[in-house]
Amino acid sequence: MAKKKTVVMIVGSLRANSFNRHVAAYLTERLEPHVEVLELDYKQVPIFNQDFEFPAPAAVTAVRQQVQRADALWVVTPEYNHALPGGLKNVFDWLSRSVEPGLPGVPAFLAHKPVLVSGVGGRNATKYARQALSQLLKVLKLKEIVPSVGLSLPPETFITGDYVLPLEQKEALNDQVGELLAALKVVRKGSLR
Ligand SMILES: Cc1cc2nc3c(=O)[nH]c(=O)nc-3n(C[C@H](O)[C@H](O)[C@H](O)COP(=O)(O)O)c2cc1C
């Protein structure tokens, strides 16, 4: 049997009960019958410092290897102060750098790798974070294959801490899942409804 393709989830929040991790879990559930899904562990990645690029810290090498072997990436992120969470931006800053001194441009393993973006947050549905991320993905030559999906948390979520995805939010995410699986040629386009 052919090896399953791999999708690496990158969750922009490190919070244990993160609503974005909840979205990532929903996506994983939808994807897993068809592909392998791994969550990128970047908790130990240090703040980028050009003085300590070579040799790369072990946590950076591990992140690079996971991204390199992924057939696609899926970023699910909150918005912090109308921008990307710092930890997530930091991971992409590391990824943008060559693995050996003196090599020009972003690493070849990023080029044209498919990426999807989703995010759940307050009323603006992570609009600014998703805009910033789209721009960043372009610079890294990653390929955002479909428009990002932004979700607003139902107001009671902030009180209960319990996020139950409404049907219309599930549908928007399901559409992204279908697009990715079709792009990876795992299922035929439109066959997952
Ligand atoms: C430092 C910080 C800044 C925030 N800024 C925004 C913001 O600009 N827009 C927004 O919609 N929510 C903002 N929030 C609220 C987050 O949407 C909310 O905390 C959300 O639950 C974070 O995602 P998570 O549950 O995946 O950790 C902010 C939260 C924090 C901690």
The ligand as an SDF file (V2000), in Angstrom:
LIG
                    3D

 31 33  0  0  0  0  0  0  0  0999 V2000
   -1.9120   38.9300   23.8040 C   0  0  0  0  0  0  0  0  0  0  0  0
   -3.3090   38.7630   23.2350 C   0  0  0  0  0  0  0  0  0  0  0  0
   -3.7530   39.6160   22.2530 C   0  0  0  0  0  0  0  0  0  0  0  0
   -5.0030   39.4420   21.6570 C   0  0  0  0  0  0  0  0  0  0  0  0
   -5.3700   40.2090   20.6020 N   0  0  0  0  0  0  0  0  0  0  0  0
   -6.4870   39.8910   19.9010 C   0  0  0  0  0  0  0  0  0  0  0  0
   -6.7730   40.5260   18.6560 C   0  0  0  0  0  0  0  0  0  0  0  0
   -6.0560   41.4000   18.1930 O   0  0  0  0  0  0  0  0  0  0  0  0
   -7.8830   40.1360   17.9810 N   0  0  0  0  0  0  0  0  0  0  0  0
   -8.7150   39.1310   18.4560 C   0  0  0  0  0  0  0  0  0  0  0  0
   -9.6890   38.7710   17.7990 O   0  0  0  0  0  0  0  0  0  0  0  0
   -8.4810   38.5250   19.6370 N   0  0  0  0  0  0  0  0  0  0  0  0
   -7.3830   38.8680   20.3580 C   0  0  0  0  0  0  0  0  0  0  0  0
   -7.0870   38.2160   21.5320 N   0  0  0  0  0  0  0  0  0  0  0  0
   -8.0640   37.2700   22.0850 C   0  0  0  0  0  0  0  0  0  0  0  0
   -7.9010   35.8870   21.4660 C   0  0  0  0  0  0  0  0  0  0  0  0
   -8.6850   35.8070   20.2930 O   0  0  0  0  0  0  0  0  0  0  0  0
   -8.3620   34.8190   22.4420 C   0  0  0  0  0  0  0  0  0  0  0  0
   -7.5880   34.8920   23.6270 O   0  0  0  0  0  0  0  0  0  0  0  0
   -8.2350   33.4400   21.8580 C   0  0  0  0  0  0  0  0  0  0  0  0
   -8.8830   32.5270   22.7150 O   0  0  0  0  0  0  0  0  0  0  0  0
   -6.7830   33.0330   21.6450 C   0  0  0  0  0  0  0  0  0  0  0  0
   -6.7010   31.8420   20.9060 O   0  0  0  0  0  0  0  0  0  0  0  0
   -6.5240   30.4060   21.6040 P   0  0  0  0  0  0  0  0  0  0  0  0
   -7.8180   30.0810   22.3100 O   0  0  0  0  0  0  0  0  0  0  0  0
   -6.3010   29.4830   20.4490 O   0  0  0  0  0  0  0  0  0  0  0  0
   -5.3660   30.4810   22.5580 O   0  0  0  0  0  0  0  0  0  0  0  0
   -5.8540   38.4010   22.1420 C   0  0  0  0  0  0  0  0  0  0  0  0
   -5.4030   37.5660   23.1740 C   0  0  0  0  0  0  0  0  0  0  0  0
   -4.1530   37.7290   23.7010 C   0  0  0  0  0  0  0  0  0  0  0  0
   -3.6800   36.7620   24.7690 C   0  0  0  0  0  0  0  0  0  0  0  0
  1  2  1  0
  2  3  1  0
  2 30  2  0
  3  4  2  0
  4  5  1  0
  4 28  1  0
  5  6  2  0
  6  7  1  0
  6 13  1  0
  7  8  2  0
  7  9  1  0
  9 10  1  0
 10 11  2  0
 10 12  1  0
 12 13  2  0
 13 14  1  0
 14 15  1  0
 14 28  1  0
 15 16  1  0
 16 17  1  0
 16 18  1  0
 18 19  1  0
 18 20  1  0
 20 21  1  0
 20 22  1  0
 22 23  1  0
 23 24  1  0
 24 25  2  0
 24 26  1  0
 24 27  1  0
 28 29  2  0
 29 30  1  0
 30 31  1  0
M  END
$$$$
